[in-house]
Amino acid sequence: MGDWSWNTLQAADRAAIWHPYASATNSPDAVPVLGAAGVHLQLADGRRLLDGMSSWWCAIHGYNNPALNRAVRDQLGQMSHVMFGGLTHPPAVKLAQLLTKLTPAGLNRVFFSDSGSVAVEVALKMAIQYWYSVGKPAKQKMVALRSGYHGDTFGAMAVCDPDTGMHHLFGDVLPKHFFAPAPTCRFGDPCPDSEMIAITDLLTEHHREIAAIIVEPVVQGAGGMRFYSAQYLVHLRALCDAFDVLLIFDEIATGFGRTGKLFALEHAGVEPDILCLGKALTGGYMTLAATLCNDRISEGISRGEAGAFMHGPTFMANPLACATAVASIELLLSQPWQRTIARLHNDLESGLAPARGLDNVADVRTLGAIGVIELKKAVDMRKVQPMFVERGVWVRPFGKLVYAMPPFVMGSDDVATLTAAMVDVVANI
Ligand SMILES: *Cc1c(COP(=O)(O)O)cnc(C)c1O
């Protein structure tokens, strides 16, 4: 299989690979991983790192999970992939049944795709094609929130925060949408009507050209790790109904238990018209995403002039990925996962609390199995990343945020090790 030593891997990587959000020629070397099991990443030099990231919200059951491994192997023996145009198969049907059962009652229709960004593209396209189909073709614009993140493809990027979402680079080619202020009412607090003034004004003036509002419910993830009042979503649903605008929830990061509810929308009891799922959908095994919608959307589009919804990824509803997703969801639901998230929340809260006393810390916040230390200044990744690796943990900060969202299988002792490393690194930068 070749020489997978630390140095060989790093050199070959440096020569040929471009990493996410990185310079090809001037980035710190990537850390070589040869395996992963449970809550640990096995490095090429024999060290193990405790994983605080769940590989970007995905690996909720940890790595190399026997039940998920079995699901992949069993499906591999049946078929790894068939096209989805004109064909169907049990993994897709089972997964769609599960998703429509677990999500709010009105969301009856599932459109599968291959990544979160594409699920968002599909959602935006559904909203626009819906209004076209029902005779309101002027409704093509979106309203998104500042500090939001919805993915990296062009349609998704256009609804990301205009500053952190690189709109300055692509401004001339991105479709122009409307942006409302990020909610300032905190999670757990009520959301006063004053929070809704700017977005209400926006809708009052522009609703004839607005197709949908898209938000990440309760947790704004990659745009700033902000937790906001669930009541904001109740207000948003009322505004959407009043102005005849669709509501899209992007639960790609928050879905499958991370915030303490199976879906973050349950904190508010609000039902969107369109829902995007991804990331933890397959337990971090494979890339798969889903866009769910209600009958109003699916029937509106299907009765319309085009009749068909114009999208169809090559690897749509990949059977391996769907079978793994079914196994991952069944595994999650077979355990007292709410208790697990509550325990992780306590562990993160008590473990990160000492960071509140540090001079360079602006805020410490936790919600469900998410723990965030927000610094006053952006971290120097060149300096900070090796500090974490030296302490035997894998945490990857961005900007001012040092945060963790551990696999749900992480025990309290390991969370204590993880949070102690976070506090220690922050205290020493
Ligand atoms: C990660 C993420 C996406 C994009 O998903 P990809 O699979 O990376 O394309 C979209 N929305 C939210 C909220 C995300 O966290």
PDBQT file of the ligand as one rigid body, heavy atoms in Angstrom, charges set to zero:
ROOT
HETATM    1  C1  LIG A 501     -22.199  22.409   6.531  1.00  0.00    +0.000 C 
HETATM    2  C2  LIG A 501     -23.429  23.173   6.256  1.00  0.00    +0.000 A 
HETATM    3  C3  LIG A 501     -23.934  23.325   4.949  1.00  0.00    +0.000 A 
HETATM    4  C4  LIG A 501     -23.200  22.773   3.748  1.00  0.00    +0.000 C 
HETATM    5  O1  LIG A 501     -23.097  21.396   3.763  1.00  0.00    +0.000 OA
HETATM    6  P1  LIG A 501     -21.966  20.670   2.868  1.00  0.00    +0.000 P 
HETATM    7  O2  LIG A 501     -22.258  19.223   3.025  1.00  0.00    +0.000 OA
HETATM    8  O3  LIG A 501     -20.655  21.095   3.441  1.00  0.00    +0.000 OA
HETATM    9  O4  LIG A 501     -22.141  21.150   1.479  1.00  0.00    +0.000 OA
HETATM   10  C5  LIG A 501     -25.098  24.030   4.785  1.00  0.00    +0.000 A 
HETATM   11  N1  LIG A 501     -25.758  24.556   5.830  1.00  0.00    +0.000 NA
HETATM   12  C6  LIG A 501     -25.323  24.427   7.099  1.00  0.00    +0.000 A 
HETATM   13  C7  LIG A 501     -26.108  25.016   8.226  1.00  0.00    +0.000 C 
HETATM   14  C8  LIG A 501     -24.135  23.751   7.360  1.00  0.00    +0.000 A 
HETATM   15  O5  LIG A 501     -23.675  23.637   8.613  1.00  0.00    +0.000 OA
ENDROOT
TORSDOF 0
